[in-house]
Amino acid sequence: MNKLTKELVKKNEAPVKVLQFGEGNFMRGFVDWQIQQLNNQQLFKGNVAIIQPLEQGLGNMMNQQDNLYTVILQGLSNGEIVDTSEIITIVEQMINPYHEWDAYLSLAENDDLAYIVSNTTEAGIQFVDVLKEKLDLMCNIHMLVQSVCWKKQDSSLQKQQTMR
């Protein structure tokens, strides 16, 4: 079986509009799949940047296959059997903030960023001896989100002032 790569599958070409905290099955199989469907139907033109919340997450594996993965749907829809698979092409980048801090912070400079999604499970909530380090990381995440929000608000105000 061939490993998924952008040489085999055409990646979605769109700006990163969604910042996603977490790379677990639910986020990739539901949230990212929904964004893929919106893009497929020309209802949304945007990609996703994923922040890996745990130091030993899926980032390396995802990066090795150019952030491409397959979602398999099986079940019933309107009484009909569904058994499909679809390669998800909308993940632009996977960032591990523990090792790629500058890339993580640079997301705050993305003018196209419009949405932030997150999902925290019991794996992301745990006691750690290096509590100060974790608190610093959480404060920096909060500052990044705040920076994105302020930048968007300033940009919106500038547009309104230009229109007057």
GIPE-V873761 format. One line per field, one symbol per residue. burial: 1 if it has 24 or more other ideal C-beta (glycine too) atoms within 12 Angstrom, else 0. A space follows every 10 residues. Layout:
BEGIN
burial = ???
END
This chain:
BEGIN
burial = 0001000000 1101011111 1111001110 1111110010 0000011111 1111001110 0110111110 1000000000 0000011111 1111111000 0011001101 0011111010 0001000000 0000001000 1001101100 0100000000 0000
END
